[in-house]
Amino acid sequence: MVFNQRKKGTKTSAFGSPGRIGHDSAPFYKSRLYEGLPKETIAKYIENPLPAEFLDRVFCKSGEHMQELPDCSVHLMVTSPPYNVGKEYDENLTLNEYRAFLKRVWSEVKRVLVPGGRACINIANLGRKPYIPLHAFIVEDMLNLGFLMRGEIIWNKASSGSPSTAWGSWRSARNPTLRDMHEYILVFSKGMFSRTNLGRKSTISREEFLEFTKSLWTFPAERATKIGHPAPFPVELPYRLIQLYTFEGEVVLDPFIGSGQAAIAAIKTKRHYIGYDINKEYVKLAERRIKEFLLTLSTQQLVML
């Protein structure tokens, strides 16, 4: 005898309840805990085409003014902003001036992202006297702009070759210092949590999806001397974000493109890229490295024939 037994779903109850199949989380998200936070706004999907002459380009100008890009034309922004700590490409801004500058860029990013488009920001915290939690300030500013926060990834750089030895007072409680072995990758959406797929191909493998959806990523940092830029992130970082958050053929923006790592990851995954940087030398560096990567790809394809 066969019985049609309907599986009972779960509802939000005591914190940590194990049941997740058919889970109704509405009571949690309607709680007062969520008052005052940006709300999802379901909107008609708009995707404006980018002029062909602006695709796969690096512009030598500030990401505060991206007039080349129409509204709702970019699918993912991934970047690591300058840290304002006296490197040759930094300006000596106050913390409030620095945040205001970044907010002007994030506002432009919001304009050009498609509904549901993602913004991913790689940032490290600074200083010790006192410690400056830049990631917390950026989260606050992004929420004030109306972005929906999706989560944060901890990039564990402990496997890199040169761990910090700035431990303060050695083996003494007088003034020990925590040694940062990590950076943050902050993930946001524009307006909606879900992305519309216009029949495009998702290129992420099963193994990548299982690994990239974890909130802790472990891979080494990139050596500045190898790349020729004082603060490059490894191609692995934008590669993971592009695989996770975009479909093949879509557009990836980096408003602080530096040495071109995000562009290389976009080419590697068969996406388009657009980059901005105010430093002419870094624009030349990015363009040279992109050209070299394309040449390497062409050589590999010829070898395979």
Backbone torsions as a table, in degrees:
resi	resn	phi	psi	omega
1	MET	NA	133.3	-177.4
2	VAL	-110.4	130.8	177.3
3	PHE	-110.4	135.3	173.5
4	ASN	-86.8	98.4	-177.0
5	GLN	-104.3	119.4	-179.4
6	ARG	-81.7	126.4	180.0
7	LYS	-70.2	127.0	-178.5
8	LYS	-78.4	128.9	178.2
9	GLY	-77.7	173.7	179.1
10	THR	-110.9	159.4	175.3
11	LYS	-124.4	157.2	177.8
12	THR	-59.1	123.6	178.5
13	SER	-136.1	-127.4	179.2
14	ALA	-63.6	142.3	-179.0
15	PHE	-60.3	133.2	178.0
16	GLY	93.4	9.1	177.4
17	SER	-60.3	135.0	-171.7
18	PRO	-77.0	-25.8	-174.7
19	GLY	-67.2	129.3	-179.4
20	ARG	-128.1	-15.8	-176.9
21	ILE	-75.3	127.1	-178.7
22	GLY	64.3	29.9	-173.9
23	HIS	-75.4	131.0	176.3
24	ASP	-98.8	105.1	-176.9
25	SER	-96.8	5.8	-176.0
26	ALA	-54.8	-43.2	179.6
27	PRO	-57.8	-36.6	179.9
28	PHE	-66.6	-47.7	-175.8
29	TYR	-74.6	-14.4	175.3
30	LYS	-92.4	-0.8	-178.9
31	SER	-70.6	162.6	-177.9
32	ARG	-67.0	-15.5	177.0
33	LEU	-56.2	-30.1	-175.6
34	TYR	-93.1	-0.1	178.1
35	GLU	-62.6	136.5	176.1
36	GLY	87.3	-8.4	178.1
37	LEU	-89.6	154.6	177.1
38	PRO	-56.6	140.2	-179.4
39	LYS	-106.0	148.8	174.8
40	GLU	-65.0	134.9	177.5
41	THR	-120.8	107.3	-179.9
42	ILE	-72.6	118.6	-176.7
43	ALA	-129.9	160.3	175.9
44	LYS	-63.3	135.5	-178.6
45	TYR	-73.7	126.7	177.4
46	ILE	-123.3	132.1	176.6
47	GLU	-138.5	104.1	179.9
48	ASN	-88.7	134.6	-178.8
49	PRO	-69.9	145.1	175.5
50	LEU	-86.4	136.3	173.9
51	PRO	-55.1	136.8	-175.2
52	ALA	-57.0	-31.7	-177.2
53	GLU	-72.3	-11.2	179.1
54	PHE	-102.7	-7.9	178.7
55	LEU	-76.8	144.5	176.8
56	ASP	54.8	51.0	-179.0
57	ARG	-131.8	153.0	171.1
58	VAL	-117.8	123.1	-177.0
59	PHE	-102.5	135.9	178.5
60	CYS	-91.2	81.0	179.7
61	LYS	-167.3	172.0	-177.4
62	SER	-77.8	141.8	174.3
63	GLY	-70.0	-1.3	174.1
64	GLU	-70.1	-21.3	-175.3
65	HIS	-136.5	89.7	-177.2
66	MET	-106.4	59.4	-176.0
67	GLN	-62.0	-21.3	180.0
68	GLU	-65.6	-22.8	-172.5
69	LEU	-100.2	123.4	176.0
70	PRO	-67.8	160.6	171.5
71	ASP	-55.4	145.4	172.5
72	CYS	53.0	53.7	-177.1
73	SER	-127.3	-5.3	-176.1
74	VAL	-119.4	142.1	-175.4
75	HIS	-98.7	-28.0	-178.4
76	LEU	-148.6	135.8	168.1
77	MET	-112.5	126.5	174.4
78	VAL	-133.4	128.3	-174.8
79	THR	-158.3	165.6	167.7
80	SER	-130.4	109.0	-174.2
81	PRO	-72.0	159.5	173.9
82	PRO	-61.9	150.0	-170.8
83	TYR	-95.4	-4.1	176.8
84	ASN	59.1	42.2	-177.5
85	VAL	-121.4	21.9	173.6
86	GLY	94.8	6.0	172.4
87	LYS	-67.0	165.0	-171.4
88	GLU	-64.8	-19.5	-179.9
89	TYR	-97.7	0.8	-177.7
90	ASP	-91.6	157.7	167.8
91	GLU	-107.6	153.6	-178.0
92	ASN	-88.4	77.8	-177.1
93	LEU	-97.7	153.5	168.6
94	THR	-69.6	166.0	179.1
95	LEU	-59.2	-42.2	180.0
96	ASN	-66.8	-39.0	177.2
97	GLU	-65.4	-41.0	179.2
98	TYR	-62.1	-46.9	179.3
99	ARG	-63.0	-39.7	179.2
100	ALA	-64.0	-41.2	176.8
101	PHE	-60.5	-48.9	-179.9
102	LEU	-63.3	-37.4	-179.9
103	LYS	-63.3	-33.5	176.6
104	ARG	-65.1	-37.6	176.8
105	VAL	-69.7	-46.4	-179.0
106	TRP	-62.0	-33.2	177.8
107	SER	-64.9	-41.9	175.8
108	GLU	-64.9	-40.1	177.8
109	VAL	-59.4	-44.1	179.3
110	LYS	-61.1	-40.0	179.3
111	ARG	-60.5	-43.4	-172.0
112	VAL	-86.9	-15.0	178.8
113	LEU	-71.5	144.8	172.6
114	VAL	-71.0	160.7	174.5
115	PRO	-56.2	127.4	-176.0
116	GLY	84.4	-3.7	178.2
117	GLY	-62.3	151.7	-173.2
118	ARG	-106.5	148.3	175.4
119	ALA	-124.4	121.7	-176.6
120	CYS	-121.1	123.4	-173.8
121	ILE	-121.7	117.5	175.5
122	ASN	-89.4	123.1	-176.0
123	ILE	-145.6	144.6	173.1
124	ALA	-114.0	149.7	175.2
125	ASN	-83.2	163.6	-168.9
126	LEU	-130.5	155.4	167.7
127	GLY	71.5	174.3	177.2
128	ARG	-140.9	-13.8	-171.8
129	LYS	-131.5	65.2	2.5
130	PRO	-93.4	174.4	175.2
131	TYR	-70.5	135.5	-179.8
132	ILE	-108.7	107.2	-178.4
133	PRO	-81.0	74.0	-177.1
134	LEU	-54.6	-37.0	-177.9
135	HIS	-61.3	-36.4	179.6
136	ALA	-68.5	-39.4	178.9
137	PHE	-66.7	-40.0	179.4
138	ILE	-66.6	-40.2	175.9
139	VAL	-58.3	-47.2	-180.0
140	GLU	-59.3	-44.8	-178.3
141	ASP	-67.3	-39.0	179.0
142	MET	-67.0	-39.0	176.6
143	LEU	-65.3	-38.7	178.0
144	ASN	-64.7	-27.8	176.5
145	LEU	-81.7	-5.3	177.1
146	GLY	95.2	5.9	176.1
147	PHE	-68.3	149.5	173.1
148	LEU	-93.7	125.8	179.4
149	MET	-83.5	132.9	-178.3
150	ARG	-100.9	-20.0	-177.7
151	GLY	147.4	-177.9	175.7
152	GLU	-138.5	142.1	178.5
153	ILE	-106.6	134.4	173.9
154	ILE	-94.2	116.5	176.2
155	TRP	-90.7	109.1	179.8
156	ASN	-84.4	112.0	-177.4
157	LYS	-100.9	15.6	-174.2
158	ALA	-61.4	-22.5	-179.5
159	SER	-80.3	-4.3	179.2
160	SER	-68.2	160.1	-170.5
161	GLY	-71.9	-24.3	-172.4
162	SER	-125.5	80.6	178.2
163	PRO	-67.0	152.6	-179.2
164	SER	-65.2	140.7	174.0
165	THR	-116.9	17.8	179.6
166	ALA	-85.5	73.0	-173.2
167	TRP	-98.2	11.0	176.5
168	GLY	70.1	-134.9	-178.0
169	SER	-75.3	114.9	-174.5
170	TRP	-66.7	119.8	176.5
171	ARG	52.4	36.8	-179.7
172	SER	-139.6	139.9	177.4
173	ALA	-75.2	-2.1	-176.7
174	ARG	-58.4	-49.3	-179.5
175	ASN	-163.0	60.5	176.7
176	PRO	-69.2	148.8	-177.2
177	THR	-119.3	132.4	174.6
178	LEU	-70.3	137.7	-179.2
179	ARG	-103.2	112.4	-178.3
180	ASP	-67.5	119.5	174.6
181	MET	-109.9	13.1	-173.4
182	HIS	-141.4	161.8	167.4
183	GLU	-130.8	170.5	180.0
184	TYR	-107.8	149.0	166.6
185	ILE	-124.4	108.1	-176.5
186	LEU	-92.3	132.1	-173.1
187	VAL	-119.0	126.9	-178.4
188	PHE	-131.9	160.8	173.4
189	SER	-123.8	153.7	173.8
190	LYS	-93.9	108.9	169.6
191	GLY	78.3	-47.9	-175.5
192	MET	-131.2	154.4	178.0
193	PHE	-79.8	-33.9	-174.9
194	SER	-96.6	150.7	177.2
195	ARG	-105.6	141.5	172.9
196	THR	-79.9	134.0	176.6
197	ASN	-108.1	116.8	-178.8
198	LEU	-89.9	44.7	178.8
199	GLY	78.0	17.4	-178.9
200	ARG	-87.3	161.2	-174.1
201	LYS	-85.9	133.6	170.4
202	SER	-89.9	130.4	-172.0
203	THR	-108.4	5.2	-177.9
204	ILE	-80.1	136.0	179.4
205	SER	-82.0	167.5	177.9
206	ARG	-59.5	-45.0	-177.8
207	GLU	-65.0	-41.5	178.1
208	GLU	-63.8	-44.0	-178.5
209	PHE	-60.2	-44.0	179.5
210	LEU	-63.3	-35.6	-178.5
211	GLU	-81.4	-42.8	-172.6
212	PHE	-75.6	-19.8	178.0
213	THR	-83.5	-2.2	173.1
214	LYS	-74.3	151.0	-178.7
215	SER	-87.4	2.1	176.7
216	LEU	-125.5	118.8	177.8
217	TRP	-113.3	136.7	179.2
218	THR	-124.4	113.3	171.9
219	PHE	-160.8	155.6	-173.2
220	PRO	-72.5	156.8	173.3
221	ALA	-74.1	167.0	178.5
222	GLU	-96.6	140.1	178.9
223	ARG	-77.1	128.9	-179.5
224	ALA	-61.7	-37.6	-178.0
225	THR	-67.5	-29.4	179.5
226	LYS	-72.4	-37.9	-174.3
227	ILE	-89.7	-34.6	-176.7
228	GLY	93.2	16.9	177.9
229	HIS	-131.9	141.4	-173.5
230	PRO	-68.8	-18.9	-177.1
231	ALA	-147.2	63.4	-179.8
232	PRO	-82.7	141.8	167.1
233	PHE	-93.0	152.9	-178.4
234	PRO	-68.9	151.3	179.1
235	VAL	-57.3	-28.2	-179.6
236	GLU	-57.4	-33.8	-176.8
237	LEU	-67.0	-57.8	177.1
238	PRO	-65.7	-30.2	177.8
239	TYR	-56.7	-47.0	-178.9
240	ARG	-63.7	-42.0	-178.3
241	LEU	-68.9	-38.0	178.1
242	ILE	-65.7	-44.4	178.6
243	GLN	-62.5	-38.4	-174.6
244	LEU	-77.9	-34.5	-167.8
245	TYR	-116.5	1.9	179.2
246	THR	-135.4	162.8	172.4
247	PHE	-102.1	161.8	-179.0
248	GLU	-57.6	137.9	176.6
249	GLY	87.3	-1.5	-177.6
250	GLU	-85.6	179.7	-169.1
251	VAL	-109.6	130.3	179.3
252	VAL	-114.1	130.0	-178.8
253	LEU	-113.0	136.2	169.3
254	ASP	-128.4	105.6	-178.2
255	PRO	-77.5	-4.1	173.5
256	PHE	-133.0	68.2	-163.9
257	ILE	-74.2	-21.0	173.6
258	GLY	54.0	-116.4	-175.1
259	SER	-88.1	2.5	173.1
260	GLY	89.8	17.1	-176.5
261	GLN	-61.6	-40.7	-179.5
262	ALA	-65.6	-37.1	178.6
263	ALA	-65.6	-41.8	178.9
264	ILE	-62.9	-42.1	177.6
265	ALA	-64.1	-36.3	178.7
266	ALA	-65.4	-44.4	178.2
267	ILE	-62.8	-41.9	-179.5
268	LYS	-59.6	-32.0	-176.8
269	THR	-102.8	9.6	178.7
270	LYS	64.1	44.2	171.4
271	ARG	-114.7	166.9	172.9
272	HIS	-93.3	157.3	179.4
273	TYR	-131.4	155.8	170.2
274	ILE	-142.7	133.2	-178.7
275	GLY	-132.9	155.0	176.6
276	TYR	-133.4	142.9	172.7
277	ASP	-160.6	140.8	-178.0
278	ILE	-85.7	-12.8	-176.9
279	ASN	-92.7	117.5	-177.0
280	LYS	-60.7	-37.7	-178.3
281	GLU	-66.8	-37.2	179.1
282	TYR	-73.8	-32.3	174.0
283	VAL	-62.3	-44.1	177.3
284	LYS	-62.9	-40.3	178.7
285	LEU	-62.4	-46.9	179.8
286	ALA	-61.3	-45.4	-179.0
287	GLU	-63.3	-39.7	179.0
288	ARG	-65.4	-44.2	-178.4
289	ARG	-68.2	-35.8	175.9
290	ILE	-64.2	-44.6	179.6
291	LYS	-62.2	-42.3	178.7
292	GLU	-64.5	-38.6	179.3
293	PHE	-67.0	-41.5	177.9
294	LEU	-63.5	-38.5	178.1
295	LEU	-64.7	-40.9	177.4
296	THR	-62.0	-42.0	178.3
297	LEU	-62.3	-43.7	-179.7
298	SER	-62.9	-40.7	179.1
299	THR	-63.7	-42.8	179.9
300	GLN	-63.9	-39.2	-179.9
301	GLN	-66.3	-37.6	178.6
302	LEU	-66.2	-39.7	179.2
303	VAL	-63.0	-35.2	-178.0
304	MET	-74.0	-20.1	-178.8
305	LEU	-73.2	NA	NA
